[in-house]
Amino acid sequence: MKSYIIFLIVIVASLFSCEQPEIPTKIIPPVIVLNGNKIDTAYLNSSYDDRGAIIEKSGNASVNVTGSVNTALSGIYYVDYDYTDTSGNTAATVTRTVHVVENKCAFLNGGYDVVCTCIAIVTGAPNATITTTNYTANVAGAMDNNSFELSSMKIGSGYVVPFPAPSINGNSITVNFWDRDCIPGSCSTTGTLSVTKNTFTIESLAYQFSPAVRYRCKNVYTKQL
């Protein structure tokens, strides 16, 4: 009996002296988070700005991107985002779906012949000066629906690029522009689309400080055949 008890003690002691197996650390894979919408829209003949993705709780990790969006052709495009960290842990792939559709302003796309008539009123001068200038401009689809990019617009002695992109609501065109000589309330613009939709007119008021001149300009854009 005594020998049996000693045998049990030896067995129990040996069990406690054995190395216990390591419990593996739980592997937490990285998580990809999209910037912007998972389902997005781009417009024909415009630029598409892919906002990319980030790795959750990771500062500057670089996400791998595959796929592209061709805004010259309508359709559905897929952009995939993948990532594997330095330990070999792979994130689940995230996909953005981009629908390329026609911009409602697409009918305007093309080249235009422009006639600009400006009335310049110089402070202290007895008579206004009227000038007429011919030039060309281009219209292309913008990143937002009902909007278009206009390459140039003449006001006074120079040209400006409307910003942000002009937009259409019915036959009314909303146009804004930046000019270093403008102060709040000194510059304004209105635009009108013709019934035939192949011409549009933009009328602007602007003020130049030095020399002090107030301009009233009308730009008439006619689509080239």
ChimeraX attribute file (.defattr): number of C-alpha atoms within 10 A of each C-alpha:
attribute: neighborCount
match mode: 1-to-1
recipient: residues
	/A:1	6
	/A:2	6
	/A:3	8
	/A:4	9
	/A:5	10
	/A:6	10
	/A:7	12
	/A:8	11
	/A:9	12
	/A:10	11
	/A:11	12
	/A:12	10
	/A:13	11
	/A:14	10
	/A:15	11
	/A:16	9
	/A:17	9
	/A:18	8
	/A:19	7
	/A:20	8
	/A:21	6
	/A:22	6
	/A:23	6
	/A:24	6
	/A:25	6
	/A:26	6
	/A:27	8
	/A:28	9
	/A:29	15
	/A:30	17
	/A:31	19
	/A:32	20
	/A:33	15
	/A:34	17
	/A:35	12
	/A:36	12
	/A:37	11
	/A:38	13
	/A:39	11
	/A:40	14
	/A:41	16
	/A:42	26
	/A:43	27
	/A:44	24
	/A:45	21
	/A:46	21
	/A:47	15
	/A:48	18
	/A:49	9
	/A:50	15
	/A:51	10
	/A:52	16
	/A:53	21
	/A:54	19
	/A:55	19
	/A:56	12
	/A:57	11
	/A:58	11
	/A:59	8
	/A:60	8
	/A:61	14
	/A:62	14
	/A:63	17
	/A:64	13
	/A:65	15
	/A:66	11
	/A:67	12
	/A:68	13
	/A:69	21
	/A:70	19
	/A:71	19
	/A:72	14
	/A:73	13
	/A:74	16
	/A:75	15
	/A:76	15
	/A:77	17
	/A:78	14
	/A:79	17
	/A:80	17
	/A:81	21
	/A:82	19
	/A:83	23
	/A:84	17
	/A:85	14
	/A:86	7
	/A:87	8
	/A:88	9
	/A:89	13
	/A:90	15
	/A:91	17
	/A:92	14
	/A:93	12
	/A:94	17
	/A:95	17
	/A:96	21
	/A:97	16
	/A:98	22
	/A:99	19
	/A:100	23
	/A:101	18
	/A:102	21
	/A:103	22
	/A:104	16
	/A:105	20
	/A:106	20
	/A:107	13
	/A:108	21
	/A:109	16
	/A:110	14
	/A:111	17
	/A:112	21
	/A:113	16
	/A:114	24
	/A:115	18
	/A:116	21
	/A:117	20
	/A:118	25
	/A:119	19
	/A:120	21
	/A:121	18
	/A:122	17
	/A:123	12
	/A:124	8
	/A:125	9
	/A:126	8
	/A:127	10
	/A:128	15
	/A:129	12
	/A:130	13
	/A:131	13
	/A:132	12
	/A:133	12
	/A:134	12
	/A:135	14
	/A:136	16
	/A:137	17
	/A:138	17
	/A:139	19
	/A:140	21
	/A:141	26
	/A:142	25
	/A:143	20
	/A:144	17
	/A:145	19
	/A:146	20
	/A:147	24
	/A:148	25
	/A:149	22
	/A:150	21
	/A:151	15
	/A:152	17
	/A:153	23
	/A:154	22
	/A:155	23
	/A:156	22
	/A:157	11
	/A:158	8
	/A:159	12
	/A:160	15
	/A:161	16
	/A:162	18
	/A:163	12
	/A:164	16
	/A:165	19
	/A:166	19
	/A:167	20
	/A:168	18
	/A:169	11
	/A:170	9
	/A:171	13
	/A:172	15
	/A:173	20
	/A:174	17
	/A:175	20
	/A:176	18
	/A:177	17
	/A:178	13
	/A:179	16
	/A:180	7
	/A:181	12
	/A:182	16
	/A:183	13
	/A:184	6
	/A:185	9
	/A:186	12
	/A:187	20
	/A:188	16
	/A:189	17
	/A:190	15
	/A:191	21
	/A:192	19
	/A:193	18
	/A:194	13
	/A:195	9
	/A:196	7
	/A:197	13
	/A:198	15
	/A:199	18
	/A:200	22
	/A:201	19
	/A:202	20
	/A:203	19
	/A:204	22
	/A:205	20
	/A:206	22
	/A:207	24
	/A:208	20
	/A:209	12
	/A:210	7
	/A:211	9
	/A:212	11
	/A:213	19
	/A:214	21
	/A:215	22
	/A:216	21
	/A:217	24
	/A:218	24
	/A:219	23
	/A:220	20
	/A:221	23
	/A:222	19
	/A:223	19
	/A:224	14
	/A:225	8
